[in-house]
Amino acid sequence: MKAFIAMIHRELLEHRGAFLVAPLGLVAILAGATILAFTVGRVDARMSGQLMTMVPLRIAEVGLLGLAFAWLLYLMGTLFFYCADGFSADRRNNAMLFWKSMPMSDFRVLLSKLAATLTIFPGMIFAVSLLSGLLLVVVITVTTQIASGTGLALIGGLLGSFVQVALASIVVLVLGLLWCMPFMAAVGSLASVVGRWAIPLSLLLPTLLSVLEWVTFGGLSPVHTHTWKYLSYRFDFPLVEGYLQGWFNADLPFSAPSFATDLLGRIDWPQMAVGWGFSLLAIYLASEYRRRRNDN
């Protein structure tokens, strides 16, 4: 178990630039740009504050949700490139020789990379997203205080909105990672075989499979095949439907419990379980390929 934890810690040390340093840098740049915009007169703090006094909590909720969605997109992009490169990185620098001497099987090595993909990397991005959300709360409070002197009175409501969005973000993060786990495992397994060529191949492979089914069995076009429809369904995480649509069109405060209940009810749990089984199978097959290739 200690060796497995050490493997995850190694992934953290090698890839903290993309998952911690770069996000913190983005937050620092955003904070600096905001301060500069107000201090040099690019933004009229009094006018902005007057706008925020109309519906300050609504503005905060929409802004916090927008930030959370932006960080989710960042996380998905970085996880894709990590899986397409990190699963074969130890083969390029011969680090696997050290881990196998502990000993660590190829399956446990790849499983530790998948575990890092599902735990520490998203955790770091989530922590940075919380920091950026707090900065947004501070900006709204200060500008509202400058304009009308009511910013400090709103701090309780703003922090309440922050907590609600943070709780909803945790639910989305956990369910989204579990839903997308088979894609990450597939990309990582492909990278174990072809290395960095997994980046273009993982994007082309779904299209090639759809074209192959279309040519073999016929149909209107490759996008009307069972393969394309199934992959489209698996890529479509049910996030923006349901509660979010109703909340956005209604004048109600955002509720994390209501959002979570709605999202949990729209998850296809059998498909989720199928994805978990596929992920373990893909990692196992990739580990067997690595083992046989290293032995030869």
Sequence and secondary structure as in RCSB ss.txt:
>XXXX:A:sequence
MKAFIAMIHRELLEHRGAFLVAPLGLVAILAGATILAFTVGRVDARMSGQLMTMVPLRIAEVGLLGLAFAWLLYL
MGTLFFYCADGFSADRRNNAMLFWKSMPMSDFRVLLSKLAATLTIFPGMIFAVSLLSGLLLVVVITVTTQIASGT
GLALIGGLLGSFVQVALASIVVLVLGLLWCMPFMAAVGSLASVVGRWAIPLSLLLPTLLSVLEWVTFGGLSPVHT
HTWKYLSYRFDFPLVEGYLQGWFNADLPFSAPSFATDLLGRIDWPQMAVGWGFSLLAIYLASEYRRRRNDN
>XXXX:A:secstr
 HHHHHHHHHHHHHHHIIIIIHHHHHHHHHHHHHHHHHHTTSS HHHHHHHHTTSHHHHHHHHHHHHHHHHHHHH
HHHHHHHHHHHHHHHHHTTHHHHHHTS   HHHHHHHHHHHHHTHHHHHHHHHHHHHHHHHHHHHHHHHHHHHS 
TGGGHHHHHHHHHHHHHHHHHHHHHHHHHHHHHHHHHHHHHHHHGGGHHHHHHHHHHHHHHHHHHHH  S GGGS
HHHHHHHHHH  S SSTHHHHHHTS     HHHHHHHHHHHS HHHHHHHHHHHHHHHHHHHHHHHHHHH 
